[in-house]
Amino acid sequence: MVNNIASFMLRNSPLLKEWEKLNKRANRRLRKRNSLAHMTALHEPQDPSKSVLRPGLFDVVRTNMGTTSNKLNEKEVEEIRQSFSRLALDLEGFSEKIPPSEMLLPKPTT
């Protein structure tokens, strides 16, 4: 819904292209967030002081037939966290560029 409103309001603005790029990034982050939300945190058997995220036991699509390629270590989780932070900052910066709505809407004809 936010994308529909932003696309409509920015349809005649040079900001539309920037919004479309940010929206694509946000959607990728949304898919990553959804994937992370369904993962299970475990301690590494070789080193119990380290944790990993892996797909849940009943997630047959992401479990990938028992391979470990879908595990995320602490460094990878931190990189994902940083990508969310960068997106948040970019969205905040973009919001500061948006003029008041009355400047974006066509003036009514009388």
Stockholm file with secondary structure:
# STOCKHOLM 1.0

chainA/1-110         MVNNIASFMLRNSPLLKEWEKLNKRANRRLRKRNSLAHMTALHEPQDPSKSVLRPGLFDVVRTNMGTTSNKLNEKEVEEIRQSFSRLALDLEGFSEKIPPSEMLLPKPTT
#=GR chainA/1-110 SS CHHHHHHHHTTTSTHHHHHHHHHHHHHHHHHHHHHHHTEEEEECSSCTTCEEEEECTTCHHHHGGGCSTTCEEHHHHHHHHHHHHHHHHHHHHHHHHCCCHHHHSCCCCC
#=GC SS_cons         CHHHHHHHHTTTSTHHHHHHHHHHHHHHHHHHHHHHHTEEEEECSSCTTCEEEEECTTCHHHHGGGCSTTCEEHHHHHHHHHHHHHHHHHHHHHHHHCCCHHHHSCCCCC
//
